[in-house]
Amino acid sequence: MKIARVIGSVTGAIKDGRLVGQKLLLVDIVDASGAVLNPSQVITDTCGAGVGDMVLLASGSAARISPETSGAPTDETAVMLVDEITVNNQLTYQANSG
């Protein structure tokens, strides 16, 4: 699993039929302190994430396990909105911390 920050969304009228109804987000893969490791990845979303949210990603076949993404052509799916990240007893991220 990976951590990512939502930076935008992706929409399109013409797409694979298995993407109809899917919410697609643009994210940066980040480390525990929020530093960008891999910019501008497109993912599917099953948890209602929005711009600025930190999410936990399932990758590969795990990204297609949920009923919402079963059979969809996706490699990564947001499966959780992150509330907090703590590393070595230090809080490095807290949702809605301003």
Long-range contacts (C-beta under 8 A, 24 or more apart in sequence): 1-56, 1-57, 1-58, 1-59, 2-29, 2-56, 2-57, 2-59, 2-76, 3-29, 3-30, 3-31, 3-32, 3-54, 3-55, 3-56, 3-57, 3-82, 3-85, 4-28, 4-29, 4-30, 4-41, 4-43, 4-54, 4-55, 4-57, 4-78, 5-30, 5-34, 5-52, 5-53, 5-54, 5-55, 6-49, 6-50, 6-51, 6-52, 6-53, 6-54, 6-55, 6-78, 7-40, 7-51, 8-51, 9-51, 10-42, 16-73, 18-71, 18-72, 18-73, 19-44, 19-72, 19-73, 22-68, 22-69, 22-72, 22-74, 25-49, 25-55, 25-78, 27-55, 27-57, 27-78, 29-57, 30-54, 32-85, 32-87, 32-92, 32-93, 33-87, 33-92, 33-93, 34-92, 34-93, 41-76, 43-74, 43-76, 43-77, 43-78, 44-68, 44-69, 44-72, 44-74, 44-76, 44-77, 44-78, 45-77, 45-78, 46-77, 46-78, 46-79, 47-78, 47-79, 47-80, 47-81, 48-81, 49-78, 49-81, 53-81, 53-82, 53-95, 54-81, 54-82, 54-85, 54-93, 54-95, 55-79, 55-80, 55-81, 55-82, 56-80, 56-82
